[in-house]
Amino acid sequence: KLKYSFDEIINNLNKLHNLKVLLIGDGIIDEYHYCSTMGKSPKSQLIVNKYLYHEIFAGGVFAIANHIAGVCGKVHLISLLGEEDSREDFISNNLKDNISVDFFMREDAPSVIKKRYINNTYHNNKLFEVNFINDTPIPDKLEQKVIERIETIISDYDLVIVSDFGHGLITNNINRTIEKQ
């Protein structure tokens, strides 16, 4: 507060509204399944939990896009979905209106889904997590389509942000393409 006045901060935030942002990265569907512990199973060596409820969020680059769209007027998102379980409708319905998208479909995987099981009884401690993911680099043919799209539109944007969660979209060739542009 010694360096910037409130009005200066607001003015700088308002200037961001005119930025056109290109965001490239891995999307994640975050599922949180809340449980309560029932005790040890009499038939095997494991703890039994009772399902209570769950919540689903558009995470990873989808969450980042929504945050950026809250301060910037135009956001374009390039991300990867899986053909097996794309969840495209859910994702599209959970992105802000000022976000346009290019979703590329990966044939050999579902969209990245991370299911976390949470013990609701004890301070929301995570019990375990199950990931539905193919985190190998995307196939060459798909990589080339992504590169062509990036090369076509990147010059239209004031700012490019890359969010790499290591789930296969950002290959060395895609990284070099972005750096070169």
N, C-alpha and C positions, 0 to 999 in steps of 0.2 A: 504494500500500500504506500510505501515511501517513494517508490519509483514511478508508479502509474496511478492516475486518478481513475475513479469509477467511470467517468465519461470517456476517457481514453480507451479503456478496456471495451466498453460497449461499442464505441466507434470502430475499433479494430475487428470485433466480432461481426459487426454489420458489414464490413468490407468483404468478409469471407463469403457472404451470400452470393456474390458475383462470380466466385470461383467455379470452374467446371473441372470436376475431379473424375479421373479414371482410377478405378480400384480393381486390382487383380489378385485373386487369392482363393484359398481353400474354404469352402463352406462346410459348416458342421450343424447337424441337427442334434441339439442337446436335450436328452430326456432324463428327467429326475423322477425315480420311482420311490415313493416314501413307504416305509414299512415299520412295523413294531415287532420287537423280538418276542417270540412265544416260548423259546427255550430250546434245549437240545433234543434232537430227534431220538426216539428210542430205538429206531431201526438202523441208524448209521451215525457216523461221527461228524455231524454238522449241526449248525444252529438254524432253527426254523424261524422264518419271519412271516408275518401276516401283511399282505398288501393293503395299503390304505388309500393312496391316490397317486396320480402322477401329473407332471407338468412337462410341456414340450416348448422349446425355444429355438428360434433361428439364431444359431451361434456362429462362431468363427467369423469369416468375412461378411456374412449376412448381418451380424450384429454391428460390425465396424461400419458397414454401409449405412445402416440406420443412424448411427451416431454422427457420421459425417453429413448425412442428409439433413440432420437437425440444424446445422449451421451453414451448409453450402447449398446453393440453389439447384445445382445439377450434378448428379452422381451417376456414373455409368459403371456397372459391375460386370466383370468377366469372371466366371467361376465354372466349376465342374460339378455335374450331377451324375449319378449312376443310373443306368437304364433299368437295372433290376428293381430298384425301389427309389424312384427319383424324388418323391415328395415335392415336386415342382409346384403344385397348387398351394401346399402349405407355405412354402418359401415365398412365393409370389404374394400371397395374402398377408405375409408378415413383413414385407418391405414397404417403406414409405413411398408415397406417390411420386416423389421427385427422383426416384431411382429407376433407371432403365437397365436392362440386363441382356447379356449374351451368356446363355447357359450352353455349355458343351456337354454332350452325353458320352459317358464312358461305358462301353459295352460290357466290360469284364468286371463290373463292380456295382454295388448299390451306392447311393449317395452316402456320405460319411455320417453315420449315426453313432452317437456315444450315449449309451444307457448307463446311468449311474443309479445305484441302489443305496438309499439313504435310510439310516436308522432314525426314525422320527422320535423315538423314545429318549435317546441319549444325545442331545445337543446336535442333532443332524449330522452325526458321523457317517462318513462314506463306508459302506460295507464292501462293495466291490463295483467294478465297472466292466461292461461288455461293449466292445467296439465292433461295428459292422463297417469294414474298411478294406480297401485294397490300396495300400500306400506305396506301391511300386510306381515308378515314373509312368506317365501315360504313354500309350502306344505312339509310334512315330507318325502315323497318318493323322491322328488326333492332334498331336503336337504341332504339326504343320498347319492345320486349320486354325489353331489358337494363334500361332505366330502371324499368319496372314491377316487375321482379324485385328490383332494388336497393331501391326504395321499400317493397316488401313485407317484406323481411327485415332491413334495416339497423338498425332499433331493437333487434333481438335481440342485438346485438354490443357488446362493451365497447370495441373498438378497430377502426378501419377503416384499412387501408393500401392505397394506390393505387400501382401500379407501371406507369408509362407508358413503354414503349420506343418509342413513336411508330409503332406498327404498325397503327393504325386503330381499336382498341377504345375508347379514351378520347376521346370526342368532346367538343365544348364543352358540349353538352346533358347528357351523362353527368357531366361534371365539375361543372356547376352543380347537378345533382341531388344529388350526393354532398355538396357544400358546404352546400346547403340543409338536408340531413338532419343 
